[in-house]
């Protein structure tokens, strides 16, 4: 089992090492690419914020093929969330999804989900 601190460090390291085509350390899921377009974000913007992202939710590994987590980063002053899967075996990360968090669902500086109902 990988700790939250190890996940965060791994994500930041892979984002820093990533060089498109030459040294691919960040992969994108089809869903992640679709969400990128919907949210009107650019791959490079997301890949850059991952160098300084923080984990705000750590997901249980049971039933998942890779350990993953929800991270918060900023593009300029705009908050962005991304679910990142950690693939230590192949020394890379996978962006599962990416989106702009809304004030209706998030509080505490975009770090905590609001209680529903």
N, C-alpha and C positions, 0 to 999 in steps of 0.2 A: 504494500500500500504506500502511496506517495503522499507526503504531507502537503498542506496548503502552501507553505513557504517554498517547498521544492517545486511545486507546480508553477508558482509565480516566477521563480527564478528561471525555470526551464523555458517558459513562454518568453520572457524578456531576452534570454540568451538566443533562442532560435530567431526571434524577430531581429536581433542585432546582427546575427550571422547571415540572414537571408539576403541573397542576391538573385533576382530573377534570372532564370535559365542557367546561370553559372553555379549557383549553390542554393538550390530550392530547399528552404527549411519551413516554409509556410505553404500549406495546401488549402484549397478552397472547396467546400462541398458545393454541389449544384444548388442546394437551397441557399447557402451563403451568398453565392453569386447573384441569385434571383433577388434576395433581400437587399443586396448592395445596390442594385438598380432601382428597386422600389424606394429605398431610402435616399437615393441620389447621392451616394457616397462613392469614393474611388478606392480601389484596392490599395494603392500606395498610402493613402491617408490612414487607412485602418492598420496596415502593416507597420507604419511608423508609430502610431499610438500604442501598439503592443509592447514597444520597448520600455514603456513607463506605466503600463496598466497595473491595476490592482484587482485582486480577486474579491468579489463581493458575495459570491455563493459558491460553495464547494459541493459538488454532487457526489452521492454515494456511488461506489464502483459496482455494486451488485447489479447484475443484469445489463451492464454496459460493456461494449467491446473495448473501450479505452477510457481511462480516467478523464473526467472533464470538469469544467467550471465556468462560471459566468464572470466576466471581467468588465471593468469600467475603465474607459480612457476618454481622452478629449481630443477633438479636432478643432483647434482654435479654442473657443470658449464653449463649444457644443459637446455635451456628453454623448457617448456612444457605448452601447453594451455589445458584447460578443460572447458567444459560447465557444470555448476552445477545448478541443480534445488533445490530450498529451500522448504522443506516440514515441516513447523512449526507445523502443526496439529499432525504429528507423530514423531516430534522431530528428524529429520534426513535429510540427503542430498542425492541426487541422481546424480551420474556421468553419464551424457548423452553421452558425447564423450570426447576423449582425443587425442591429436596429438602434434607432434613436429612442431612448426611454421617454415616457410621457409623465407629466406631473399628476395625472389621474391615477397612475399605478405605482409611482416611485416617490420616495421622500428621503430625507437625511442626505442631501447632496447626491442623489441618484444611487445610493448604496443600499437602501432598504425598501422592500415591497410594502405597500400600504395594505392594511388589513381590509379584506373584502367583507361587505355587509355588516 
